[in-house]
Amino acid sequence: MNINDLPIIMIKCLLCTIIIELVLSLILGVRNKKDVLNIILVNIATNPIVVSVPILVLIKYNSNMRIISLYILEIFTVLVEGFIYKKILNYKKINPYLFSLLLNCGSYFIGKLL
């Protein structure tokens, strides 16, 4: 992997994450347009870090360090997004931290399949 590939990878990952998480949120019952917009904005804020840092770690170190950094960032992302969702979403059917976990697990595993 080359550092020059990073912008394209980040854009692809962000678009896939947004699509997957929006579909999952609709399946889970999110219908409010403001909530949909906020889910997109939260992903725009968190996804670039979750994608770029492990790639940079892989380039600098090795794949084991990349995996460790990815898991740490994913856990942190679930917590941060859950906190944000708790504060801003009107959607209350599922605990915001569980909602964040479901969306992030879904996008991670579906993204792996793709």
C-alpha positions in Angstrom: 0.0 0.0 0.0 1.2 3.5 -0.9 0.5 6.7 0.9 -0.7 8.2 -2.4 -3.6 5.7 -2.4 -4.9 7.1 0.9 -7.3 9.8 -0.4 -9.1 7.4 -2.8 -9.3 4.7 -0.1 -10.7 7.2 2.4 -13.4 8.5 0.0 -14.5 5.0 -0.9 -14.6 3.9 2.7 -16.5 7.0 3.7 -19.1 6.6 1.0 -19.6 2.9 1.7 -19.9 3.5 5.5 -22.5 6.3 4.9 -24.6 4.1 2.6 -24.3 1.0 4.9 -25.1 2.9 8.1 -28.0 4.8 6.5 -29.6 1.5 5.2 -29.1 -0.1 8.7 -30.5 3.0 10.5 -33.6 2.9 8.2 -34.0 -0.8 8.9 -33.7 0.0 12.7 -36.5 2.6 12.3 -34.9 6.0 11.9 -37.3 8.1 9.9 -36.5 11.7 11.0 -34.7 13.6 8.2 -32.6 15.5 10.8 -31.5 12.2 12.4 -30.5 10.9 8.9 -28.5 14.1 8.3 -26.8 13.8 11.7 -25.8 10.2 11.1 -24.2 11.3 7.9 -22.4 14.2 9.6 -21.2 12.0 12.5 -19.7 9.6 9.9 -18.0 12.4 8.0 -16.4 13.4 11.3 -15.3 10.0 12.6 -14.7 7.8 9.5 -11.6 9.5 8.1 -9.7 8.9 11.4 -10.8 5.3 11.6 -9.7 4.7 8.0 -6.5 6.7 7.8 -4.8 6.0 11.1 -4.6 2.2 10.7 -3.3 2.6 7.1 -0.6 5.0 8.3 0.3 2.6 11.1 0.5 -0.2 8.5 2.8 1.8 6.3 5.0 2.8 9.2 5.0 -0.4 11.3 3.2 -3.7 10.4 -0.1 -5.4 10.0 -0.3 -6.5 13.7 0.0 -2.8 14.8 -2.6 -1.9 12.2 -5.2 -4.3 13.5 -4.6 -3.2 17.1 -5.0 0.5 16.2 -8.1 -0.3 14.1 -9.8 -2.1 17.1 -8.9 0.7 19.5 -10.3 3.3 17.1 -13.5 1.3 16.4 -14.2 1.0 20.1 -13.5 4.7 20.6 -15.7 5.5 17.6 -18.6 3.5 19.0 -18.4 5.4 22.3 -18.0 8.9 20.7 -20.8 8.3 18.2 -23.0 6.8 20.9 -22.4 10.0 23.0 -23.2 12.2 20.1 -26.3 10.2 19.2 -27.5 10.5 22.8 -27.2 14.2 22.6 -28.6 15.0 19.1 -30.8 12.2 17.8 -34.6 12.2 18.2 -34.5 8.5 17.6 -35.0 6.8 20.9 -36.0 3.2 20.1 -32.6 1.8 20.8 -30.0 3.0 23.4 -27.7 5.3 21.5 -24.5 3.4 22.4 -26.1 0.1 21.2 -27.3 1.9 18.1 -23.8 3.1 17.4 -22.4 -0.4 18.0 -25.0 -1.9 15.6 -24.2 0.6 12.9 -20.5 0.3 13.3 -20.4 -3.5 13.4 -22.7 -3.6 10.4 -20.5 -1.2 8.4 -17.3 -2.9 9.5 -18.4 -6.5 8.6 -20.3 -5.6 5.5 -17.3 -3.5 4.4 -15.1 -6.5 4.9 -17.4 -8.6 2.7 -17.2 -5.9 0.0 
